[in-house]
Amino acid sequence: MRVPSQARVLYHLMRADFLERVRRYSFLLTLGLAVWLGWTVSTGKLKLWIGGDIRGIYNSAWVGVLMVLVVNFFVSLAGFYVVKNAVERDRRTGVGQILATTPMSKPLYTLGKALSNLAVLLAMVGVLAVMAVVAQFVAGEETRIQLGPLLAPFLIFCVPAMALVAAFAVLFETIPFLKGGFGNVVWFFVLVSVIPQAIQGWQDPLGMGPVTVNLFQAVKTAFGVTTHSFVLGALSRETPARTFRWEGMDWTREILVSRLVWLAVAVGVTGVAALLFDRFDSSRSWSLSRGRRRPASDGKTAAGAGLVPVLTAEPAPVVLHLHPLPAASRRFRFLDMLRAELRLLLKGQRWWWYAVAAGLIVAGLLVPEEGRKIVLPFAWIWPILLWSSLGSREARFATDGLVFSAAWPLQRQLPATWLAGVLLALATGSGVGLRLVLSGSWPAAGAWLVGALFIPTLALALGVWSGSSKLFEVVYLFLWYVGPLNQTRPLDFMGVVPAAVRTGVPLAWLAVTAALAAAGVAGRKRQLAG
């Protein structure tokens, strides 16, 4: 019995995409981070606390749900950025145009991409499932492995969550304004917004709601305490823990049905992606700058034109007379280079972008001291898509051969690029900076300056080494959310937490900035040598 041709095509599309993806450095890096997270759980550096001082004994049931909560958040975040480029890669390499000439339907293509995304994500989940066994042995509180309570949460919670992430990664690539950096930012905030709802018991796609409801009920039974708070991470000051034995999830019909519903939603999202997919026809894509569809090519450039060579008479040779440039025109002007880099950095921004930036500057001048903790983080998240181009612009637009062939690109072009990013940080955060100076808060002003130096330096270093804007967007969003926005003292690179400024945290970030600058220079030297 022969396998139907459509199923065979789907299998080979998924398999080829999966094999190509797992050979990338980004996959290996994410896998390494997943293993490191599993090890932090094993060594007790990352724990699940209920009510601040209560945790379960490290038996199979507790380790299983603890690892699943870590997996679903980490892989849903980092894994999304790893797999969100399948359609764009086909478009960029020309494979998509070849596939468009085949009878392959749009639903079959988007389904194949979603399934390959799912395979990549489940490979990461599988590694962390193995680490769960290691975690229980290393913790040593109970070494008897019970595979059912340990692996059931992975199957029931992780598979629907990863299917949803895989489907949304394809959907984002079929929507023009979400397939780039803006989509990366949107996904981060969508994922983070799920957590508060999950704590309230919502049947969320990550499984946090059902797990926390079960754990809160177990704590009430064991200690008579009613709590609706939990911490997944490390506490700055750990009090002596109260422990209890938890035998695992109560797998109610509501939980199982909700997982099936999320699987159905993932299938539906893939179907919507098929409807929006342009089948690599540029005439059907939307032009964001004009808000309308791009015009189709005329008859002179119709499909198939240019495939057959046209015989024309050989043009007559043209004699060119080259003259040496005058000495004045060969003199390097750094300000002109800086002006050009600023124009490139700000190119394409509409009036409303500048209006929001101006509003944040005015807010920084007017808000009281406490308001700085909110205004400055938002003032320095607003230009994230501009900073993300630093260091990666040459690779993205294939202008590296042109830029690197200019005179002294390391001593001239790279500092101008970096300084343009610094000036953007100083400008967008100038309201808060000016208020700190006028109030005489010099340590806080120094911390503000460190933040203005750190952000573009991070963008430049990551852009040079990765050749993509995505790595900076992911790393910076994480640091921004956990550090300044949630006022975590060691990660406060903006100086919005007074205790961080008093304890010298900005000096540590200044050292990190210097190390990143050295890394950026080393990366550009590597590019020039290659």
C-alpha positions as CSV (number, residue, x, y, z in Angstrom):
1,M,0.0,0.0,0.0
2,R,1.5,3.3,-1.1
3,V,1.6,6.3,1.1
4,P,-0.5,9.1,-0.5
5,S,1.6,11.6,-2.4
6,Q,0.5,14.6,-0.3
7,A,1.5,12.8,3.0
8,R,4.9,11.9,1.4
9,V,5.4,15.5,0.3
10,L,4.5,16.7,3.8
11,Y,6.9,14.3,5.4
12,H,9.8,15.3,3.2
13,L,9.1,19.0,3.6
14,M,9.0,18.6,7.4
15,R,12.1,16.4,7.5
16,A,14.3,18.6,5.3
17,D,13.3,21.7,7.3
18,F,13.9,20.0,10.6
19,L,17.4,18.7,9.6
20,E,18.4,22.1,8.3
21,R,17.3,23.8,11.5
22,V,19.0,21.5,14.0
23,R,22.4,22.0,12.3
24,R,22.3,25.7,13.1
25,Y,24.3,27.4,15.8
26,S,21.1,29.1,17.1
27,F,19.5,25.7,17.8
28,L,22.7,24.4,19.5
29,L,22.9,27.6,21.6
30,T,19.3,27.4,22.7
31,L,19.8,23.7,23.5
32,G,22.8,24.6,25.6
33,L,20.8,27.2,27.5
34,A,18.0,24.6,28.0
35,V,20.6,22.1,29.5
36,W,21.9,24.9,31.7
37,L,18.4,25.7,33.0
38,G,17.9,22.0,33.7
39,W,21.1,22.0,35.7
40,T,20.1,25.0,37.8
41,V,16.9,23.1,38.7
42,S,19.1,20.1,39.6
43,T,21.4,22.0,41.9
44,G,18.5,23.9,43.6
45,K,19.4,27.3,42.2
46,L,16.0,27.5,40.5
47,K,13.1,26.4,42.7
48,L,9.3,26.6,42.8
49,W,8.1,28.3,46.0
50,I,4.5,28.4,47.1
51,G,3.7,31.4,49.3
52,G,7.3,32.3,49.7
53,D,8.6,29.5,52.0
54,I,6.8,26.3,51.0
55,R,8.0,23.8,48.4
56,G,7.5,20.1,47.6
57,I,9.9,17.3,48.2
58,Y,12.0,16.6,45.1
59,N,10.1,13.4,44.1
60,S,9.2,12.6,40.5
61,A,5.9,14.4,40.6
62,W,7.4,17.7,41.9
63,V,10.4,17.6,39.6
64,G,8.1,16.9,36.6
65,V,5.9,20.0,37.1
66,L,8.8,22.2,38.1
67,M,10.7,21.3,34.9
68,V,7.5,21.6,32.8
69,L,6.9,25.2,34.0
70,V,10.5,26.1,33.2
71,V,10.3,24.3,29.8
72,N,7.1,25.9,28.7
73,F,8.1,29.4,29.5
74,F,11.7,29.2,28.2
75,V,11.1,27.2,25.0
76,S,7.9,29.2,24.2
77,L,10.1,32.3,24.4
78,A,13.5,31.3,23.1
79,G,12.2,28.5,20.9
80,F,9.8,30.9,19.1
81,Y,12.7,33.0,17.9
82,V,14.6,30.0,16.8
83,V,11.9,28.6,14.6
84,K,10.4,31.9,13.4
85,N,12.3,32.1,10.1
86,A,11.3,29.1,8.1
87,V,9.2,30.9,5.5
88,E,11.5,33.9,5.3
89,R,14.5,31.5,4.7
90,D,12.7,29.9,1.8
91,R,11.9,33.4,0.4
92,R,15.5,34.7,0.8
93,T,17.2,31.6,-0.6
94,G,14.8,31.3,-3.6
95,V,13.6,27.9,-2.5
96,G,10.1,29.4,-2.0
97,Q,9.9,30.5,-5.6
98,I,10.7,27.0,-6.8
99,L,8.1,25.5,-4.4
100,A,5.6,28.0,-5.8
101,T,5.8,26.4,-9.2
102,T,4.9,23.0,-7.8
103,P,1.3,21.7,-7.1
104,M,1.9,22.0,-3.4
105,S,-1.0,23.8,-1.8
106,K,-0.8,26.6,0.7
107,P,-2.3,24.6,3.6
108,L,0.1,21.8,3.0
109,Y,3.1,24.2,3.0
110,T,2.1,26.0,6.2
111,L,1.3,22.7,7.9
112,G,4.7,21.3,6.9
113,K,6.4,24.4,8.4
114,A,4.4,24.2,11.5
115,L,5.2,20.5,12.0
116,S,8.9,21.1,11.4
117,N,8.7,23.9,14.0
118,L,7.0,21.5,16.4
119,A,9.7,18.9,15.9
120,V,12.4,21.3,16.7
121,L,10.7,22.6,19.8
122,L,9.9,19.0,21.0
123,A,13.6,18.1,20.5
124,M,14.4,20.8,23.1
125,V,11.6,19.6,25.4
126,G,13.0,16.0,25.1
127,V,16.4,17.2,26.3
128,L,14.9,18.8,29.4
129,A,12.8,15.8,30.1
130,V,16.0,13.8,30.4
131,M,17.4,16.6,32.6
132,A,14.4,16.1,34.9
133,V,15.6,12.6,35.7
134,V,19.0,14.0,36.4
135,A,17.5,16.7,38.6
136,Q,15.8,14.2,40.8
137,F,19.0,12.2,41.3
138,V,21.1,15.3,42.0
139,A,18.6,16.7,44.5
140,G,18.8,13.4,46.3
141,E,15.6,13.9,48.4
142,E,13.9,10.9,46.8
143,T,15.8,8.9,44.1
144,R,13.0,6.4,43.2
145,I,12.0,7.4,39.6
146,Q,8.3,7.2,38.8
147,L,8.1,7.7,35.0
148,G,4.3,8.3,35.0
149,P,4.2,11.4,37.4
150,L,7.5,12.6,35.9
151,L,6.7,12.5,32.2
152,A,2.9,12.9,32.1
153,P,3.2,16.7,32.6
154,F,5.6,16.9,29.6
155,L,3.1,15.0,27.4
156,I,0.0,16.8,28.5
157,F,1.3,20.3,29.0
158,C,4.3,20.7,26.7
159,V,3.0,19.2,23.4
160,P,-0.1,21.5,23.1
161,A,2.0,24.5,24.2
162,M,4.7,23.8,21.6
163,A,2.2,23.1,18.9
164,L,0.7,26.6,19.6
165,V,4.2,28.2,19.5
166,A,5.0,26.4,16.2
167,A,1.7,27.5,14.6
168,F,2.1,31.2,15.7
169,A,5.7,31.3,14.4
170,V,4.3,30.4,10.9
171,L,1.4,32.9,11.3
172,F,3.7,35.7,12.2
173,E,5.8,35.1,9.1
174,T,2.7,35.4,6.9
175,I,1.7,38.8,8.3
176,P,4.1,41.5,6.9
177,F,4.2,43.8,10.0
178,L,4.8,40.8,12.3
179,K,7.4,38.9,10.4
180,G,10.3,41.2,11.5
181,G,11.5,42.7,14.7
182,F,8.1,44.1,15.7
183,G,6.7,40.6,15.7
184,N,9.5,39.5,18.1
185,V,8.6,42.2,20.5
186,V,4.9,41.5,20.3
187,W,5.4,37.8,21.0
188,F,7.4,38.6,24.1
189,F,4.7,40.8,25.6
190,V,1.9,38.3,24.6
191,L,3.8,35.5,26.4
192,V,4.5,37.6,29.5
193,S,0.9,38.7,29.7
194,V,-0.2,35.1,30.0
195,I,1.4,34.6,33.4
196,P,-0.8,36.9,35.6
197,Q,-3.9,35.3,34.1
198,A,-2.5,31.8,34.7
199,I,-2.0,32.5,38.4
200,Q,-5.8,33.1,38.7
201,G,-6.5,29.6,37.6
202,W,-7.1,30.2,33.8
203,Q,-6.6,27.1,31.6
204,D,-3.7,28.9,29.9
205,P,-1.7,27.2,27.0
206,L,1.5,26.9,29.1
207,G,-0.3,24.9,31.9
208,M,0.6,27.3,34.7
209,G,-3.0,27.7,35.7
210,P,-3.9,24.0,36.2
211,V,-0.5,23.4,38.0
212,T,-0.8,26.3,40.4
213,V,-4.5,25.4,41.3
214,N,-3.4,21.9,42.1
215,L,-0.4,23.1,44.2
216,F,-2.4,25.8,46.1
217,Q,-5.0,23.1,47.0
218,A,-2.2,20.7,48.2
219,V,-0.6,23.5,50.3
220,K,-4.0,24.2,51.9
221,T,-4.5,20.6,52.7
222,A,-1.0,20.1,54.1
223,F,-0.6,23.4,56.1
224,G,-4.1,24.9,56.3
225,V,-2.7,28.0,54.4
226,T,-4.6,29.6,51.6
227,T,-2.2,31.3,49.2
228,H,-2.4,32.4,45.6
229,S,1.3,33.3,45.0
230,F,4.2,31.3,43.8
231,V,7.8,32.1,42.8
232,L,9.6,30.2,40.0
233,G,13.2,31.2,40.5
234,A,15.6,32.1,43.3
235,L,14.7,34.2,46.4
236,S,17.1,36.9,47.5
237,R,16.6,35.8,51.1
238,E,15.5,32.2,51.6
239,T,13.8,31.5,54.9
240,P,13.9,27.9,56.2
241,A,11.6,26.0,53.9
242,R,8.5,24.1,54.8
243,T,8.3,21.0,52.7
244,F,5.5,18.6,51.9
245,R,5.0,15.5,49.7
246,W,3.1,16.1,46.6
247,E,1.9,13.0,44.7
248,G,1.2,14.7,41.4
249,M,-1.5,16.3,39.3
250,D,-5.2,15.5,39.6
251,W,-5.8,15.0,35.9
252,T,-9.4,16.2,35.7
253,R,-11.5,16.1,32.5
254,E,-11.4,19.9,32.4
255,I,-7.6,19.9,32.2
256,L,-7.4,17.2,29.5
257,V,-10.2,18.8,27.4
258,S,-8.4,22.2,27.6
259,R,-5.2,20.7,26.3
260,L,-7.1,19.3,23.3
261,V,-8.7,22.7,22.8
262,W,-5.3,24.3,22.6
263,L,-4.2,21.7,20.1
264,A,-7.3,22.5,18.0
265,V,-6.4,26.2,18.3
266,A,-2.9,25.5,17.0
267,V,-4.4,23.7,13.9
268,G,-6.7,26.7,13.4
269,V,-3.8,29.1,13.6
270,T,-2.0,27.1,10.9
271,G,-5.1,27.3,8.7
272,V,-5.3,31.1,9.2
273,A,-1.6,31.3,8.2
274,A,-2.4,29.3,5.0
275,L,-5.1,31.9,4.1
276,L,-2.7,34.8,4.6
277,F,0.3,33.1,2.9
278,D,1.2,34.9,-0.3
279,R,2.8,31.8,-1.9
280,F,6.0,33.9,-2.5
281,D,4.1,36.2,-4.9
282,S,5.5,39.7,-4.1
283,S,2.7,41.4,-6.0
284,R,0.3,40.1,-3.3
285,S,2.2,41.3,-0.3
286,W,1.3,44.5,1.5
287,S,3.5,47.6,1.4
288,L,3.7,48.9,4.9
289,S,5.0,52.3,3.9
290,R,2.0,53.0,1.7
291,G,-0.6,50.8,3.3
292,R,-1.6,49.1,0.1
293,R,-0.7,46.1,-2.0
294,R,2.4,46.4,-4.1
295,P,1.6,46.7,-7.8
296,A,2.0,43.6,-9.9
297,S,4.7,43.7,-12.5
298,D,3.7,44.9,-15.9
299,G,3.9,42.9,-19.1
300,K,7.5,43.6,-19.7
301,T,8.4,41.8,-16.5
302,A,5.8,39.2,-16.5
303,A,6.3,35.7,-15.1
304,G,8.9,34.0,-17.2
305,A,10.4,37.2,-18.6
306,G,14.2,37.1,-18.3
307,L,14.3,33.3,-18.3
308,V,15.1,33.1,-22.0
309,P,18.2,35.2,-23.0
310,V,17.5,37.9,-25.5
311,L,20.1,38.3,-28.3
312,T,21.2,41.9,-28.6
313,A,24.0,43.6,-30.3
314,E,27.1,43.9,-28.2
315,P,27.5,47.5,-27.0
316,A,30.4,49.4,-28.2
317,P,33.2,49.8,-25.7
318,V,33.2,53.1,-23.8
319,V,36.5,54.7,-22.9
320,L,36.6,56.2,-19.5
321,H,39.3,58.6,-18.3
322,L,39.8,58.4,-14.5
323,H,41.4,61.3,-12.7
324,P,42.8,61.2,-9.2
325,L,40.7,62.7,-6.5
326,P,41.9,66.0,-5.1
327,A,43.5,65.8,-1.6
328,A,40.7,67.7,0.0
329,S,38.1,65.2,-1.1
330,R,40.1,62.3,0.2
331,R,40.2,63.8,3.7
332,F,38.1,61.8,6.2
333,R,35.3,63.7,8.0
334,F,34.0,61.8,11.0
335,L,30.9,64.1,11.5
336,D,29.8,63.3,7.9
337,M,30.1,59.6,8.7
338,L,28.2,60.0,11.9
339,R,25.5,62.0,10.2
340,A,25.1,59.3,7.6
341,E,24.9,56.6,10.3
342,L,22.2,58.6,12.1
343,R,20.2,58.9,8.9
344,L,20.4,55.2,8.3
345,L,19.4,54.5,11.9
346,L,16.3,56.7,11.8
347,K,15.4,55.9,8.2
348,G,11.7,55.1,7.7
349,Q,10.4,56.3,11.0
350,R,7.0,58.0,10.8
351,W,5.9,61.2,12.6
352,W,4.1,59.2,15.3
353,W,7.3,57.5,16.3
354,Y,8.9,60.8,17.0
355,A,5.7,62.0,18.7
356,V,5.8,59.0,21.2
357,A,9.6,59.6,21.8
358,A,9.0,63.3,22.5
359,G,6.2,62.4,24.9
360,L,8.4,60.1,26.8
361,I,11.1,62.8,27.0
362,V,8.6,65.3,28.4
363,A,7.3,62.7,30.8
364,G,10.9,62.1,32.0
365,L,11.2,65.8,32.8
366,L,7.9,66.1,34.6
367,V,7.4,62.9,36.6
368,P,8.6,62.7,40.2
369,E,11.5,60.4,41.3
370,E,9.3,57.3,41.6
371,G,8.0,57.8,38.1
372,R,11.5,57.4,36.7
373,K,11.3,53.7,37.4
374,I,8.5,53.5,34.8
375,V,9.3,56.2,32.3
376,L,13.0,55.4,31.6
377,P,12.4,51.7,30.9
378,F,9.7,52.6,28.4
379,A,11.8,55.4,26.9
380,W,14.6,52.9,26.3
381,I,12.4,50.1,24.9
382,W,10.8,52.4,22.3
383,P,13.9,52.4,20.0
384,I,14.6,48.7,20.3
385,L,14.0,48.0,16.6
386,L,16.4,50.8,15.7
387,W,19.2,49.6,17.9
388,S,18.7,46.0,16.7
389,S,20.1,46.9,13.3
390,L,23.4,47.9,14.7
391,G,26.2,45.6,13.6
392,S,23.8,43.4,11.5
393,R,22.8,45.9,8.9
394,E,25.6,45.0,6.5
395,A,24.8,41.3,6.6
396,R,21.1,41.9,6.3
397,F,21.3,44.0,3.2
398,A,24.4,42.2,1.8
399,T,26.4,45.4,1.8
400,D,29.3,44.0,3.8
401,G,31.5,43.7,0.7
402,L,31.0,47.4,-0.1
403,V,31.3,48.7,3.5
404,F,34.3,46.6,4.5
405,S,36.2,47.5,1.3
406,A,36.1,51.2,2.3
407,A,39.2,52.7,3.9
408,W,39.6,51.8,7.6
409,P,36.2,50.4,8.3
410,L,37.2,49.3,11.8
411,Q,38.5,52.7,12.9
412,R,36.0,54.8,11.1
413,Q,32.6,53.2,10.3
414,L,32.3,51.0,13.4
415,P,32.8,53.9,15.9
416,A,30.4,56.0,13.9
417,T,27.7,53.3,14.0
418,W,28.2,52.8,17.8
419,L,28.1,56.5,18.5
420,A,24.9,56.9,16.5
421,G,23.3,54.3,18.8
422,V,24.6,56.1,21.9
423,L,23.2,59.4,20.7
424,L,19.8,57.8,20.1
425,A,19.9,56.5,23.7
426,L,20.9,59.8,25.1
427,A,18.2,61.6,23.1
428,T,15.3,59.2,24.0
429,G,16.3,59.2,27.7
430,S,17.2,62.9,27.8
431,G,14.2,63.8,29.9
432,V,15.1,61.6,32.8
433,G,18.8,62.4,32.4
434,L,18.3,66.2,32.4
435,R,16.0,65.9,35.5
436,L,18.7,63.9,37.4
437,V,21.3,66.5,36.5
438,L,19.1,69.4,37.5
439,S,18.3,67.8,40.9
440,G,21.9,67.1,41.6
441,S,21.5,63.3,41.7
442,W,24.9,62.6,40.2
443,P,25.3,58.9,41.1
444,A,21.9,58.2,39.5
445,A,22.9,60.4,36.5
446,G,26.1,58.3,36.2
447,A,24.0,55.1,36.2
448,W,21.8,56.6,33.5
449,L,24.8,57.3,31.4
450,V,26.0,53.7,31.8
451,G,22.7,52.5,30.5
452,A,22.9,54.8,27.5
453,L,26.3,53.3,26.7
454,F,25.4,49.7,27.5
455,I,22.3,49.3,25.2
456,P,23.9,50.2,21.8
457,T,27.1,48.4,22.8
458,L,25.1,45.2,23.4
459,A,23.3,45.7,20.1
460,L,26.5,46.2,18.2
461,A,28.3,43.3,19.7
462,L,25.4,40.8,19.3
463,G,24.7,42.1,15.8
464,V,28.3,41.7,14.6
465,W,28.6,38.2,16.0
466,S,25.2,36.9,15.0
467,G,24.6,38.8,11.8
468,S,21.0,39.2,12.8
469,S,18.9,41.6,14.8
470,K,16.9,38.8,16.5
471,L,19.5,37.9,19.2
472,F,19.7,41.4,20.5
473,E,15.9,41.7,20.5
474,V,15.5,38.6,22.6
475,V,18.4,39.3,25.0
476,Y,17.5,42.9,25.5
477,L,13.8,42.3,26.0
478,F,14.6,39.7,28.7
479,L,17.1,42.0,30.5
480,W,14.7,44.9,30.2
481,Y,11.8,43.0,31.6
482,V,13.5,41.2,34.5
483,G,15.9,44.0,35.4
484,P,14.7,47.6,35.2
485,L,11.0,47.0,34.7
486,N,10.7,44.5,37.6
487,Q,13.5,46.3,39.6
488,T,15.8,43.3,40.0
489,R,18.8,44.9,41.5
490,P,21.7,42.9,39.9
491,L,20.1,43.3,36.4
492,D,19.3,47.0,36.7
493,F,21.5,48.4,34.0
494,M,19.5,51.7,33.8
495,G,20.0,52.7,37.5
496,V,16.2,53.0,38.2
497,V,16.6,51.1,41.5
498,P,18.2,53.4,44.2
499,A,19.6,50.4,46.1
500,A,21.4,49.3,42.9
501,V,23.0,52.7,42.4
502,R,24.1,52.8,46.1
503,T,25.7,49.3,45.9
504,G,27.7,50.0,42.8
505,V,25.7,47.9,40.3
506,P,26.2,50.5,37.5
507,L,30.0,50.0,37.8
508,A,29.5,46.3,37.1
509,W,27.4,47.1,34.0
510,L,30.1,49.6,32.9
511,A,32.6,46.7,33.0
512,V,30.2,44.6,31.0
513,T,29.8,47.4,28.5
514,A,33.6,47.5,28.0
515,A,33.8,43.8,27.5
516,L,31.0,44.0,24.9
517,A,32.8,46.8,23.1
518,A,35.9,44.6,22.9
519,A,33.8,41.7,21.7
520,G,32.3,43.9,19.0
521,V,35.7,45.1,17.8
522,A,36.9,41.5,17.8
523,G,33.8,40.4,15.8
524,R,34.3,43.1,13.2
525,K,38.0,42.1,12.9
526,R,36.9,38.6,12.2
527,Q,34.5,39.8,9.5
528,L,37.2,41.8,7.8
529,A,39.6,38.9,7.9
530,G,37.0,36.5,6.5
